[in-house]
Amino acid sequence: MAVLFLGYALGKAVRAAQGRLGFPGGPDPSAGDYERYSQVVDVATAQWMAVATGLAAAALVLATVTAAGRRIPRPLMLVLLALALLGVASGAVMVAAGGFFGLGADWEWYQGVAGVAVTALLGATVWSYARATAPVRGSAEEDLTEAGTPG
């Protein structure tokens, strides 16, 4: 997953350097898209913010499998992972709508499949982290918190 997010960041960096919207290999945004973006933020700035998002997502995914990441409180990690999953899933819905049903941008069907697959992979990452960090029933730590004394 981290490699996918790094690839996303790289693709957005290419577009940011070009001052263009979109993603390499994706549909070309319309002039209206550029106009709407420029009313809120410069196109290159928007793309550089997407680069930062991709890098942050890669770091988040790496944190699920590293010792340093395991020091981050579990509830915070689960919230961050859920937000990342929501963002990826919303992007996948837009790509799939274009690829499968011709709604919105002119994505291809295989790009829609890729969006669904990436969402499933991130969902598996979240599930794996949640299971791996779940409290163990009957542990000594749990005994301490329930009884107030060891044992």
CYANA upper distance limits for C-alpha pairs under 8 A (distance plus 0.5 A):
  1 MET  CA      5 PHE  CA      6.88
  1 MET  CA     58 ALA  CA      7.68
  1 MET  CA     61 VAL  CA      7.26
  1 MET  CA    118 VAL  CA      8.45
  1 MET  CA    121 LEU  CA      7.55
  1 MET  CA    122 LEU  CA      7.29
  1 MET  CA    125 THR  CA      8.45
  2 ALA  CA      6 LEU  CA      6.64
  2 ALA  CA     57 ALA  CA      7.82
  2 ALA  CA     58 ALA  CA      4.75
  2 ALA  CA     59 ALA  CA      7.65
  2 ALA  CA     61 VAL  CA      6.30
  2 ALA  CA     62 LEU  CA      6.89
  3 VAL  CA      7 GLY  CA      6.60
  3 VAL  CA     58 ALA  CA      7.62
  4 LEU  CA      8 TYR  CA      6.73
  4 LEU  CA     58 ALA  CA      8.38
  5 PHE  CA      9 ALA  CA      6.70
  5 PHE  CA     54 GLY  CA      5.57
  5 PHE  CA     55 LEU  CA      7.19
  5 PHE  CA     57 ALA  CA      6.79
  5 PHE  CA     58 ALA  CA      5.72
  6 LEU  CA     10 LEU  CA      6.63
  6 LEU  CA     54 GLY  CA      6.60
  6 LEU  CA     55 LEU  CA      6.60
  6 LEU  CA     58 ALA  CA      6.68
  7 GLY  CA     11 GLY  CA      6.64
  8 TYR  CA     12 LYS  CA      6.70
  8 TYR  CA     51 VAL  CA      7.92
  8 TYR  CA     54 GLY  CA      6.48
  9 ALA  CA     13 ALA  CA      6.55
  9 ALA  CA     50 ALA  CA      7.33
  9 ALA  CA     51 VAL  CA      4.79
  9 ALA  CA     52 ALA  CA      7.63
  9 ALA  CA     53 THR  CA      7.99
  9 ALA  CA     54 GLY  CA      5.20
  9 ALA  CA     55 LEU  CA      6.67
 10 LEU  CA     14 VAL  CA      6.80
 10 LEU  CA     51 VAL  CA      7.52
 11 GLY  CA     15 ARG  CA      7.00
 11 GLY  CA     23 PHE  CA      6.47
 11 GLY  CA     24 PRO  CA      6.53
 12 LYS  CA     16 ALA  CA      6.49
 12 LYS  CA     22 GLY  CA      8.16
 12 LYS  CA     23 PHE  CA      6.68
 12 LYS  CA     24 PRO  CA      8.46
 12 LYS  CA     47 GLN  CA      6.15
 12 LYS  CA     48 TRP  CA      7.48
 12 LYS  CA     50 ALA  CA      6.89
 12 LYS  CA     51 VAL  CA      6.09
 13 ALA  CA     17 ALA  CA      6.58
 13 ALA  CA     47 GLN  CA      7.29
 13 ALA  CA     48 TRP  CA      6.84
 13 ALA  CA     51 VAL  CA      6.42
 14 VAL  CA     18 GLN  CA      6.89
 14 VAL  CA     24 PRO  CA      8.38
 15 ARG  CA     19 GLY  CA      6.48
 15 ARG  CA     20 ARG  CA      5.55
 15 ARG  CA     21 LEU  CA      6.82
 15 ARG  CA     22 GLY  CA      7.51
 15 ARG  CA     23 PHE  CA      7.19
 15 ARG  CA     24 PRO  CA      7.83
 15 ARG  CA     44 ALA  CA      8.08
 15 ARG  CA     47 GLN  CA      7.25
 16 ALA  CA     20 ARG  CA      6.60
 16 ALA  CA     21 LEU  CA      8.05
 16 ALA  CA     43 VAL  CA      7.90
 16 ALA  CA     44 ALA  CA      5.03
 16 ALA  CA     45 THR  CA      7.67
 16 ALA  CA     46 ALA  CA      8.31
 16 ALA  CA     47 GLN  CA      5.41
 16 ALA  CA     48 TRP  CA      6.31
 17 ALA  CA     44 ALA  CA      7.46
 18 GLN  CA     44 ALA  CA      8.16
 19 GLY  CA     43 VAL  CA      6.58
 19 GLY  CA     44 ALA  CA      5.22
 20 ARG  CA     43 VAL  CA      6.99
 20 ARG  CA     44 ALA  CA      7.22
 20 ARG  CA     47 GLN  CA      8.45
 21 LEU  CA     28 ASP  CA      8.25
 21 LEU  CA     29 PRO  CA      6.94
 21 LEU  CA     34 TYR  CA      7.74
 21 LEU  CA     43 VAL  CA      6.90
 21 LEU  CA     44 ALA  CA      8.27
 21 LEU  CA     47 GLN  CA      7.46
 22 GLY  CA     26 GLY  CA      7.13
 22 GLY  CA     27 PRO  CA      7.60
 22 GLY  CA     28 ASP  CA      6.99
 22 GLY  CA     29 PRO  CA      6.78
 23 PHE  CA     27 PRO  CA      8.18
 26 GLY  CA    107 TRP  CA      6.95
 27 PRO  CA    105 ALA  CA      7.10
 27 PRO  CA    106 ASP  CA      6.06
 27 PRO  CA    107 TRP  CA      6.53
 29 PRO  CA     33 ASP  CA      6.43
 29 PRO  CA     34 TYR  CA      7.80
 29 PRO  CA    105 ALA  CA      8.20
 30 SER  CA     34 TYR  CA      7.20
 31 ALA  CA     35 GLU  CA      6.78
 32 GLY  CA     36 ARG  CA      6.62
 33 ASP  CA     37 TYR  CA      6.73
 34 TYR  CA     38 SER  CA      6.57
 34 TYR  CA     43 VAL  CA      7.66
 35 GLU  CA     39 GLN  CA      6.94
 36 ARG  CA     40 VAL  CA      7.58
 37 TYR  CA     41 VAL  CA      6.33
 37 TYR  CA     42 ASP  CA      7.26
 37 TYR  CA     43 VAL  CA      6.78
 38 SER  CA     42 ASP  CA      5.62
 38 SER  CA     43 VAL  CA      6.75
 41 VAL  CA     45 THR  CA      7.17
 41 VAL  CA     46 ALA  CA      6.88
 42 ASP  CA     46 ALA  CA      6.74
 43 VAL  CA     47 GLN  CA      6.82
 44 ALA  CA     48 TRP  CA      6.65
 45 THR  CA     49 MET  CA      6.66
 46 ALA  CA     50 ALA  CA      6.87
 47 GLN  CA     51 VAL  CA      6.84
 48 TRP  CA     52 ALA  CA      6.89
 49 MET  CA     53 THR  CA      6.77
 50 ALA  CA     54 GLY  CA      6.70
 51 VAL  CA     55 LEU  CA      6.76
 52 ALA  CA     56 ALA  CA      6.55
 53 THR  CA     57 ALA  CA      6.59
 54 GLY  CA     58 ALA  CA      6.70
 55 LEU  CA     59 ALA  CA      6.73
 56 ALA  CA     60 LEU  CA      6.61
 57 ALA  CA     61 VAL  CA      6.71
 57 ALA  CA     84 ALA  CA      7.48
 58 ALA  CA     62 LEU  CA      6.70
 59 ALA  CA     63 ALA  CA      6.56
 60 LEU  CA     64 THR  CA      7.25
 60 LEU  CA     80 LEU  CA      8.37
 60 LEU  CA     81 LEU  CA      7.98
 61 VAL  CA     65 VAL  CA      7.97
 61 VAL  CA    125 THR  CA      8.11
 62 LEU  CA     66 THR  CA      6.89
 62 LEU  CA     69 GLY  CA      7.91
 63 ALA  CA     67 ALA  CA      8.24
 63 ALA  CA     68 ALA  CA      7.28
 63 ALA  CA     69 GLY  CA      4.36
 63 ALA  CA     70 ARG  CA      7.32
 64 THR  CA     69 GLY  CA      6.29
 64 THR  CA     70 ARG  CA      7.17
 64 THR  CA    129 TYR  CA      6.51
 65 VAL  CA     69 GLY  CA      7.35
 65 VAL  CA     70 ARG  CA      7.92
 65 VAL  CA    129 TYR  CA      8.38
 66 THR  CA     70 ARG  CA      6.81
 67 ALA  CA     71 ARG  CA      7.35
 68 ALA  CA     72 ILE  CA      8.00
 70 ARG  CA     74 ARG  CA      8.26
 72 ILE  CA     76 LEU  CA      7.65
 72 ILE  CA     77 MET  CA      7.15
 73 PRO  CA     77 MET  CA      6.86
 74 ARG  CA     78 LEU  CA      6.60
 74 ARG  CA    133 THR  CA      7.67
 75 PRO  CA     79 VAL  CA      6.75
 76 LEU  CA     80 LEU  CA      6.68
 77 MET  CA     81 LEU  CA      6.46
 78 LEU  CA     82 ALA  CA      6.46
 78 LEU  CA    126 VAL  CA      7.94
 78 LEU  CA    130 ALA  CA      7.73
 79 VAL  CA     83 LEU  CA      6.69
 80 LEU  CA     84 ALA  CA      6.70
 81 LEU  CA     85 LEU  CA      6.57
 81 LEU  CA    126 VAL  CA      6.72
 82 ALA  CA     86 LEU  CA      6.60
 82 ALA  CA    126 VAL  CA      7.96
 83 LEU  CA     87 GLY  CA      6.72
 84 ALA  CA     88 VAL  CA      6.65
 85 LEU  CA     89 ALA  CA      6.40
 85 LEU  CA    119 THR  CA      7.40
 85 LEU  CA    122 LEU  CA      6.85
 85 LEU  CA    123 GLY  CA      7.12
 86 LEU  CA     90 SER  CA      6.57
 87 GLY  CA     91 GLY  CA      6.82
 88 VAL  CA     92 ALA  CA      6.60
 88 VAL  CA    118 VAL  CA      8.23
 88 VAL  CA    119 THR  CA      6.53
 89 ALA  CA     93 VAL  CA      6.63
 89 ALA  CA    115 GLY  CA      8.31
 89 ALA  CA    116 VAL  CA      8.14
 89 ALA  CA    119 THR  CA      6.05
 90 SER  CA     94 MET  CA      6.97
 91 GLY  CA     95 VAL  CA      6.79
 91 GLY  CA    115 GLY  CA      7.97
 92 ALA  CA     96 ALA  CA      6.36
 92 ALA  CA    112 GLY  CA      7.26
 92 ALA  CA    115 GLY  CA      4.92
 92 ALA  CA    116 VAL  CA      6.35
 92 ALA  CA    119 THR  CA      7.47
 93 VAL  CA     97 ALA  CA      6.42
 93 VAL  CA    112 GLY  CA      8.45
 93 VAL  CA    115 GLY  CA      8.14
 93 VAL  CA    116 VAL  CA      8.33
 94 MET  CA     98 GLY  CA      6.88
 94 MET  CA    104 GLY  CA      7.81
 95 VAL  CA     99 GLY  CA      6.47
 95 VAL  CA    105 ALA  CA      8.01
 95 VAL  CA    107 TRP  CA      6.46
 95 VAL  CA    111 GLN  CA      7.27
 95 VAL  CA    112 GLY  CA      5.71
 95 VAL  CA    115 GLY  CA      7.18
 96 ALA  CA    100 PHE  CA      6.05
 96 ALA  CA    101 PHE  CA      8.02
 96 ALA  CA    107 TRP  CA      8.04
 96 ALA  CA    109 TRP  CA      7.59
 96 ALA  CA    111 GLN  CA      7.73
 96 ALA  CA    112 GLY  CA      4.43
 96 ALA  CA    113 VAL  CA      7.53
 96 ALA  CA    115 GLY  CA      7.41
 96 ALA  CA    116 VAL  CA      8.01
 97 ALA  CA    101 PHE  CA      5.77
 97 ALA  CA    102 GLY  CA      6.84
 97 ALA  CA    103 LEU  CA      5.74
 97 ALA  CA    104 GLY  CA      7.42
 97 ALA  CA    112 GLY  CA      8.01
 98 GLY  CA    102 GLY  CA      4.92
 98 GLY  CA    103 LEU  CA      5.04
 98 GLY  CA    104 GLY  CA      5.82
 98 GLY  CA    105 ALA  CA      5.86
 98 GLY  CA    106 ASP  CA      5.97
 98 GLY  CA    107 TRP  CA      5.44
 98 GLY  CA    108 GLU  CA      7.51
 98 GLY  CA    109 TRP  CA      8.35
 98 GLY  CA    112 GLY  CA      8.05
 99 GLY  CA    103 LEU  CA      8.28
 99 GLY  CA    106 ASP  CA      7.20
 99 GLY  CA    107 TRP  CA      4.99
 99 GLY  CA    108 GLU  CA      4.73
 99 GLY  CA    109 TRP  CA      4.58
 99 GLY  CA    110 TYR  CA      7.70
 99 GLY  CA    111 GLN  CA      7.06
 99 GLY  CA    112 GLY  CA      5.72
100 PHE  CA    108 GLU  CA      7.83
100 PHE  CA    109 TRP  CA      5.80
100 PHE  CA    112 GLY  CA      7.27
102 GLY  CA    106 ASP  CA      7.09
102 GLY  CA    107 TRP  CA      8.25
107 TRP  CA    111 GLN  CA      6.85
107 TRP  CA    112 GLY  CA      7.67
108 GLU  CA    112 GLY  CA      7.10
109 TRP  CA    113 VAL  CA      6.88
110 TYR  CA    114 ALA  CA      6.68
111 GLN  CA    115 GLY  CA      6.71
112 GLY  CA    116 VAL  CA      6.83
113 VAL  CA    117 ALA  CA      6.64
114 ALA  CA    118 VAL  CA      6.59
115 GLY  CA    119 THR  CA      6.71
116 VAL  CA    120 ALA  CA      6.72
117 ALA  CA    121 LEU  CA      6.66
118 VAL  CA    122 LEU  CA      6.67
119 THR  CA    123 GLY  CA      6.56
120 ALA  CA    124 ALA  CA      6.65
121 LEU  CA    125 THR  CA      6.73
122 LEU  CA    126 VAL  CA      6.74
123 GLY  CA    127 TRP  CA      6.64
124 ALA  CA    128 SER  CA      6.42
125 THR  CA    129 TYR  CA      6.64
126 VAL  CA    130 ALA  CA      6.59
127 TRP  CA    131 ARG  CA      6.67
128 SER  CA    132 ALA  CA      6.49
129 TYR  CA    133 THR  CA      6.55
130 ALA  CA    134 ALA  CA      6.44
137 ARG  CA    142 GLU  CA      7.75
138 GLY  CA    142 GLU  CA      6.79
138 GLY  CA    143 ASP  CA      7.24
139 SER  CA    143 ASP  CA      6.86
140 ALA  CA    144 LEU  CA      6.82
140 ALA  CA    150 PRO  CA      8.03
140 ALA  CA    151 GLY  CA      7.60
141 GLU  CA    145 THR  CA      6.97
142 GLU  CA    146 GLU  CA      6.64
143 ASP  CA    147 ALA  CA      6.44
143 ASP  CA    148 GLY  CA      8.15
143 ASP  CA    149 THR  CA      8.12
143 ASP  CA    150 PRO  CA      7.23
143 ASP  CA    151 GLY  CA      6.91
144 LEU  CA    148 GLY  CA      5.58
144 LEU  CA    149 THR  CA      5.74
144 LEU  CA    150 PRO  CA      5.72
144 LEU  CA    151 GLY  CA      7.59
145 THR  CA    149 THR  CA      8.18
